[in-house]
Amino acid sequence: MLKAKAALKRHYNVGQILSLNDLGKDYNHIAAETGASPRTVRRVVEDERRRREGAAEAVAVGYIDEMPKSAREKFDTAVRAAKKKLEDEFEDRVQTLVRERTADWLKRQAKEREEYQRAMRSRKGVMDRATFNKIRMCLHSDRLAYLLNDDAELRTKYDEAFDMFMGLEKALLDETQSPTSYPPMPRTSEELMAWRKAQARDERRLKRR
């Protein structure tokens, strides 16, 4: 059976160690003054700190236990009110920080959106809308049904080519030929939360379908 760890023997300079610690001296200075090692000084100081905390807690608990019932109830009410106040203040700070960071994020998003819109407005295409539509119609498998003759593999290739061509619309046409639409952007944290709720609602509807 393992023996219980022996309690720290009281150092003969413990009083001096604690006095110097109370004066704010560091462990190395106390060790030099008392002749104890810094490790011993640390252990003595920590033991005393735990002893003092335990004594203070015992006094407080004993004082509260000895209170008359009416005083104890008032004390408990005051403690609950103080805790509630701290919780409310913490919640207010958190909400303020969230609003500030959300506002900063929205500002950055608005700036990036403005830069994107500026770039889109200045984009130059390489063909007009009539040319684009003519090529698009030629690529669609429905237009070639009589040629494909129910060839599923060939139809798939034409559908893939059609999708790839449609993905190039913004690169092939200028802004006047293919105008870009921009959905309204949230400007405040409240609008952002409402937008997120709407997005979540739409996603749930899609899943149900």
FIGUNU-657491 format. One record per residue: residue number from 1; residue in three letters; x, y, z of N, C-alpha, C in turn. Coordinates in steps of 0.2 Angstrom, whole numbers, always signed. Each point is the difference from the previous one (the first is absolute). Layout:
<marvexs>
  seke  vexlum     nx     ny     nz    cax    cay    caz     cx     cy     cz
   NUM     ALA      X      Y      Z      X      Y      Z      X      Y      Z
...
</marvexs>
This chain:
<marvexs>
  seke  vexlum     nx     ny     nz    cax    cay    caz     cx     cy     cz
     1     MET     +4     -6     +0     -4     +6     +0     +4     +6     +0
     2     LEU     -1     +5     -4     +3     +6     -1     +0     +4     +7
     3     LYS     +5     +3     +2     -1     +4     +6     -2     +7     -2
     4     ALA     -4     +3     +5     -3     +7     -2     +6     +5     +0
     5     LYS     -1     +4     -4     +6     +5     -1     +0     +4     +6
     6     ALA     +6     +1     +3     +2     +3     +6     -2     +8     -1
     7     ALA     -3     +3     +5     -1     +7     +0     +7     +4     -1
     8     LEU     -1     +6     -3     +6     +4     +0     +2     +2     +7
     9     LYS     +7     -1     +2     +2     +2     +6     +1     +7     +0
    10     ARG     -3     +3     +6     +0     +7     +1     +8     +3     +0
    11     HIS     +1     +4     -5     +7     +3     -1     +1     +5     +6
    12     TYR     +6     -1     +3     +2     +4     +6     -1     +8     -2
    13     ASN     +0     +2     -6     +0     +7     -2     -7     +2     -3
    14     VAL     -5     -5     +1     -6     +1     -3     -3     +7     +2
    15     GLY     +0     +2     +6     -2     +7     +1     +3     +5     -4
    16     GLN     +6     +0     -1     +4     +5     -4     -2     -1     -7
    17     ILE     -1     -6     -2     -2     -1     -7     -7     +3     -2
    18     LEU     -4     -1     +5     -7     +3     -1     +0     +8     +0
    19     SER     +4     +2     +5     +0     +7     +1     +3     +4     -7
    20     LEU     +5     -3     -2     +3     +3     -7     -5     -1     -5
    21     ASN     -3     -6     +0     -5     -1     -6     -6     +5     +0
    22     ASP     -2     +2     +7     -5     +5     +1     +2     +7     -3
    23     LEU     +7     +1     +1     +2     +6     -3     +1     +1     -7
    24     GLY     -1     -6     -4     +0     +0     -7     +6     -2     -3
    25     LYS     +5     -3     +4     +6     -2     -2     -1     -7     -4
    26     ASP     +4     -1     -6     +0     -6     -4     +3     -6     +4
    27     TYR     -1     -6     -3     +3     -6     +3     +8     +0     +1
    28     ASN     +3     +2     -5     +7     +0     +0     +3     +5     +5
    29     HIS     -3     +6     +1     +2     +5     +5     -1     -3     +7
    30     ILE     -6     -3     +1     -1     -3     +6     +5     -6     +2
    31     ALA     +1     -4     -5     +5     -5     +1     +7     +2     +2
    32     ALA     +2     +6     -3     +6     +2     +1     +0     +3     +7
    33     GLU     -5     +3     +3     -1     +3     +6     +0     -5     +6
    34     THR     -3     -6     -2     -2     -4     +6     +5     -7     +0
    35     GLY     +3     -1     -6     +5     -6     -1     -4     -6     -2
    36     ALA     -7     +1     -1     -4     -6     -3     +1     +0     -7
    37     SER     -2     -6     -3     +0     +0     -8     -6     +3     -2
    38     PRO     +0     +3     -7     -6     +3     -3     -6     -5     +0
    39     ARG     +2     -7     -1     -5     -5     +0     -4     +0     +7
    40     THR     +4     +0     +5     -3     +0     +7     -4     +6     +2
    41     VAL     +3     +6     -3     -4     +6     +1     -7     +0     -3
    42     ARG     +0     -3     -6     -6     -1     -4     -5     -4     +4
    43     ARG     +2     -6     +2     -4     -4     +4     -3     +3     +6
    44     VAL     +4     +3     +4     -2     +4     +6     -5     +5     -1
    45     VAL     +1     +4     -5     -5     +5     -2     -6     -3     -3
    46     GLU     +0     -5     -4     -6     -3     -2     -4     -3     +6
    47     ASP     +3     -4     +4     -3     -3     +6     -4     +6     +4
    48     GLU     +4     +5     +1     -3     +6     +4     -6     +3     -4
    49     ARG     +0     +0     -6     -5     +3     -4     -6     -4     +1
    50     ARG     +1     -7     -1     -6     -4     +1     -3     +0     +7
    51     ARG     +5     +1     +5     -3     +0     +7     -4     +6     +1
    52     ARG     +2     +6     -3     -3     +6     +1     -7     +0     -3
    53     GLU     +0     -3     -7     -6     +0     -3     -5     -5     +3
    54     GLY     +2     -5     +3     -4     -5     +4     -3     +4     +6
    55     ALA     +4     +3     +3     -2     +4     +7     -5     +5     -2
    56     ALA     +1     +4     -5     -5     +5     -2     -6     -3     -2
    57     GLU     +0     -5     -4     -6     -3     -2     -4     -3     +6
    58     ALA     +3     -3     +5     -3     -3     +6     -3     +6     +4
    59     VAL     +3     +5     +1     -2     +6     +3     -7     +2     -3
    60     ALA     +1     +1     -7     -6     +3     -3     -6     -5     +0
    61     VAL     +1     -7     -1     -5     -4     +1     -3     +0     +7
    62     GLY     +4     +0     +5     -2     +0     +7     -4     +6     +1
    63     TYR     +2     +6     -2     -4     +6     +1     -7     +0     -3
    64     ILE     +0     -3     -7     -7     -1     -3     -4     -4     +3
    65     ASP     +3     -6     +3     -5     -5     +3     -3     +3     +7
    66     GLU     +4     +4     +3     -2     +3     +6     -5     +6     -1
    67     MET     -2     +2     -6     -4     +5     -1     -7     -1     +2
    68     PRO     -4     +4     +2     -7     -1     +1     -4     -1     -6
    69     LYS     -5     -4     +0     -3     -2     -6     -2     +6     -5
    70     SER     -3     +5     +3     -1     +6     -4     +6     +3     -4
    71     ALA     +5     +1     +4     +7     +2     -2     +2     -4     -6
    72     ARG     +0     -7     +1     +2     -5     -4     -4     +1     -7
    73     GLU     -6     +1     +1     -4     +0     -6     +2     +7     -4
    74     LYS     +1     +5     +3     +2     +7     -3     +7     -1     -3
    75     PHE     +4     -4     +3     +7     -1     -3     -1     -4     -6
    76     ASP     -4     -6     +0     -1     -4     -6     -3     +4     -6
    77     THR     -5     +4     +2     -3     +5     -5     +6     +4     -3
    78     ALA     +4     +3     +4     +5     +5     -3     +5     -4     -4
    79     VAL     +2     -6     +2     +4     -4     -4     -3     -2     -7
    80     ARG     -6     -2     +0     -3     -1     -6     -1     +6     -5
    81     ALA     -1     +6     +3     -1     +6     -4     +7     +2     -2
    82     ALA     +5     -1     +4     +7     +1     -3     +2     -4     -6
    83     LYS     -1     -7     +1     +1     -5     -5     -4     +2     -7
    84     LYS     -6     +2     +1     -4     +2     -5     +3     +6     -4
    85     LYS     +2     +5     +4     +3     +6     -3     +6     -2     -4
    86     LEU     +4     -4     +3     +7     -2     -3     -2     -4     -7
    87     GLU     -5     -4     +0     -2     -4     -6     -3     +5     -5
    88     ASP     -4     +5     +2     -3     +4     -5     +6     +5     -3
    89     GLU     +4     +2     +4     +6     +4     -2     +4     -4     -5
    90     PHE     +2     -6     +1     +3     -4     -4     -3     -1     -7
    91     GLU     -7     -2     +1     -4     -1     -6     +0     +7     -5
    92     ASP     +0     +5     +4     +0     +7     -4     +6     +1     -4
    93     ARG     +6     -2     +4     +7     +1     -3     +0     -5     -6
    94     VAL     -2     -6     +1     +0     -5     -6     -4     +2     -6
    95     GLN     -6     +3     +1     -4     +2     -5     +3     +6     -4
    96     THR     +3     +4     +4     +3     +6     -3     +6     -2     -4
    97     LEU     +4     -5     +2     +5     -2     -4     -2     -3     -6
    98     VAL     -5     -4     +1     -3     -4     -6     -2     +5     -5
    99     ARG     -4     +6     +2     -3     +5     -5     +6     +3     -3
   100     GLU     +5     +2     +4     +6     +4     -3     +4     -5     -5
   101     ARG     +1     -6     +1     +3     -4     -5     -4     -2     -6
   102     THR     -7     +0     +1     -4     -1     -5     +0     +6     -5
   103     ALA     +0     +6     +3     +0     +6     -4     +6     +0     -4
   104     ASP     +6     -1     +3     +6     +0     -4     +0     -5     -5
   105     TRP     -3     -6     +1     +0     -5     -5     -5     +2     -6
   106     LEU     -5     +3     +2     -5     +3     -6     +3     +5     -4
   107     LYS     +4     +4     +4     +4     +6     -4     +5     -3     -5
   108     ARG     +3     -5     +2     +5     -4     -5     -3     -3     -5
   109     GLN     -6     -3     +1     -4     -3     -5     -3     +5     -5
   110     ALA     -2     +5     +3     -3     +6     -5     +6     +2     -4
   111     LYS     +6     +1     +2     +6     +3     -4     +1     -5     -5
   112     GLU     +1     -7     +2     +1     -5     -5     -5     +0     -6
   113     ARG     -6     +0     +2     -6     +0     -4     +1     +6     -5
   114     GLU     +1     +6     +2     +1     +6     -4     +6     -1     -5
   115     GLU     +5     -3     +2     +6     -1     -4     -2     -5     -6
   116     TYR     -4     -6     +2     -2     -5     -4     -5     +3     -6
   117     GLN     -4     +5     +3     -5     +3     -5     +4     +4     -5
   118     ARG     +5     +4     +3     +4     +4     -5     +3     -4     -5
   119     ALA     +3     -5     +2     +3     -5     -5     -5     -3     -5
   120     MET     -6     -2     +2     -4     -2     -4     -3     +5     -5
   121     ARG     -1     +6     +2     -2     +5     -4     +5     +2     -6
   122     SER     +6     -1     +2     +5     +2     -5     +3     -6     -5
   123     ARG     -3     -6     +1     +2     -6     -3     -2     +0     -8
   124     LYS     +4     -2     -4     -1     +0     -7     -1     -7     -3
   125     GLY     -5     -1     -4     -1     -7     -2     +4     -1     -7
   126     VAL     -1     -6     -3     +3     -2     -6     -5     -1     -6
   127     MET     -6     +0     +2     -6     -1     -5     -6     +3     +2
   128     ASP     -5     +1     -4     -6     +3     +2     -5     -5     +2
   129     ARG     -6     +2     +2     -5     -5     +3     -3     -5     -6
   130     ALA     -1     +3     -6     -2     -4     -5     +5     -6     -2
   131     THR     +6     +1     +0     +5     -5     -1     +0     -5     +5
   132     PHE     +0     +2     +6     -1     -4     +6     -6     -5     +0
   133     ASN     -5     +3     -1     -7     -4     -1     +1     -5     -5
   134     LYS     +3     +2     -6     +0     -5     -5     +4     -6     +1
   135     ILE     +6     +1     +4     +4     -5     +2     -3     -5     +5
   136     ARG     -3     +4     +5     -4     -4     +5     -5     -4     -3
   137     MET     -4     +2     -4     -5     -4     -3     +3     -6     -4
   138     CYS     +5     +1     -3     +3     -6     -4     +3     -5     +5
   139     LEU     +2     +2     +6     +3     -5     +5     -6     -4     +4
   140     HIS     -6     +3     +0     -5     -3     +5     -2     -7     -4
   141     SER     +0     -5     +4     -2     -7     -2     -7     -1     -3
   142     ASP     -4     +5     +3     -7     -1     -2     -1     +3     -8
   143     ARG     +5     +4     -2     +0     +2     -7     +2     -5     -5
   144     LEU     +4     -5     +3     +4     -5     -4     -3     -7     +1
   145     ALA     -6     +0     +3     -3     -6     +1     -1     -5     -6
   146     TYR     -1     +3     -6     -1     -4     -6     +7     -3     -2
   147     LEU     +5     +4     +2     +7     -3     -2     +3     -5     +5
   148     LEU     -2     +2     +6     +3     -5     +5     -3     -7     +0
   149     ASN     -6     +0     -2     -3     -7     -1     +0     -4     +6
   150     ASP     -2     +3     +6     +0     -3     +6     +6     -3     +3
   151     ASP     +6     +3     -3     +7     -2     +3     +1     +4     +6
   152     ALA     -1     -4     +6     +0     +3     +7     +7     +3     +1
   153     GLU     +5     -3     -2     +7     +2     +1     +2     +7     -4
   154     LEU     -2     +0     -6     +1     +6     -4     -5     +6     +3
   155     ARG     -6     -2     +2     -4     +6     +3     +3     +3     +6
   156     THR     +3     -5     +4     +4     +3     +6     +5     +4     -1
   157     LYS     +4     -1     -6     +6     +4     -2     -3     +7     -2
   158     TYR     -5     +0     -4     -3     +6     -2     -3     +4     +6
   159     ASP     -3     -3     +5     -2     +4     +5     +5     +3     +5
   160     GLU     +6     -4     +0     +6     +2     +4     +3     +6     -4
   161     ALA     +0     +0     -7     +3     +6     -3     -5     +6     +0
   162     PHE     -6     -1     +0     -5     +5     +1     +1     +3     +7
   163     ASP     +0     -4     +5     +1     +3     +7     +7     +4     +1
   164     MET     +5     -2     -3     +7     +3     +0     -1     +7     -4
   165     PHE     -3     +0     -6     -1     +6     -3     -4     +5     +3
   166     MET     -5     -2     +4     -5     +4     +3     +4     +3     +6
   167     GLY     +5     -3     +3     +4     +2     +5     +5     +6     -2
   168     LEU     +1     +0     -6     +5     +5     -3     -4     +7     -2
   169     GLU     -6     +0     +2     -4     +6     -3     +2     +7     +2
   170     LYS     +2     +0     +7     +3     +7     +2     +7     +1     -3
   171     ALA     +3     -5     -2     +7     +2     -3     -1     +1     -7
   172     LEU     -5     -2     -4     -1     +1     -7     -4     +6     -2
   173     LEU     -4     +2     +5     -4     +6     -1     +1     +6     +4
   174     ASP     +0     +6     -2     +1     +5     +4     -6     +2     +5
   175     GLU     +0     +5     +4     -5     +1     +5     -7     +2     -3
   176     THR     +1     +3     -6     -7     +3     -3     -3     -6     -3
   177     GLN     +4     -5     -3     -3     -6     -3     -3     -5     +5
   178     SER     +3     +0     +6     -1     -5     +5     +0     +4     +7
   179     PRO     -5     +4     +2     +0     +3     +6     +0     -4     +6
   180     THR     +4     +2     +5     +0     -4     +6     -5     +3     +5
   181     SER     -3     -4     +4     -5     +2     +5     +3     -1     +7
   182     TYR     -1     +4     +4     +3     +0     +7     -6     -1     +5
   183     PRO     -1     -5     +4     -5     +0     +5     +2     +5     +6
   184     PRO     -5     +3     +3     +1     +4     +5     +5     -2     +6
   185     MET     +4     +4     +2     +5     -3     +5     -2     +3     +7
   186     PRO     +1     -4     +5     -1     +2     +7     +4     +6     +2
   187     ARG     -2     +5     +3     +4     +6     +2     +1     +0     +8
   188     THR     -4     -3     +4     +0     +0     +7     +0     -7     +3
   189     SER     +2     -1     +6     +0     -7     +3     -7     -3     +0
   190     GLU     -5     +4     +1     -7     -2     +0     -2     -3     -7
   191     GLU     +2     +4     -5     -2     -2     -7     +4     -6     -1
   192     LEU     +6     -1     +2     +4     -6     -1     -3     -6     +3
   193     MET     -2     +1     +6     -4     -6     +4     -6     -2     -4
   194     ALA     -4     +5     -2     -6     -1     -4     +1     -4     -6
   195     TRP     +6     +2     -4     +2     -3     -6     +2     -7     +1
   196     ARG     +4     -2     +5     +2     -6     +2     -6     -5     +2
   197     LYS     -5     +3     +3     -6     -4     +2     -4     -2     -7
   198     ALA     +0     +5     -4     -4     -1     -7     +4     -6     -4
   199     GLN     +6     +1     +0     +4     -5     -3     -1     -7     +3
   200     ALA     +0     -1     +6     -1     -6     +4     -7     -3     -2
   201     ARG     -5     +5     +0     -7     -2     -1     +0     -3     -8
   202     ASP     +3     +3     -4     +0     -2     -7     +3     -7     -1
   203     GLU     +6     -1     +4     +3     -6     +0     -4     -6     +2
   204     ARG     -4     +2     +6     -5     -5     +2     -5     -2     -5
   205     ARG     -3     +5     -3     -5     -1     -5     +3     -5     -6
   206     LEU     +6     +2     -2     +3     -4     -5     +1     -8     +2
   207     LYS     +2     -1     +6     +1     -7     +3     -7     -3     +0
   208     ARG     -5     +3     +2     -7     -3     +0     -2     -2     -7
   209     ARG     +1     +4     -5     -2     -2     -6     +4     -6     -3
</marvexs>
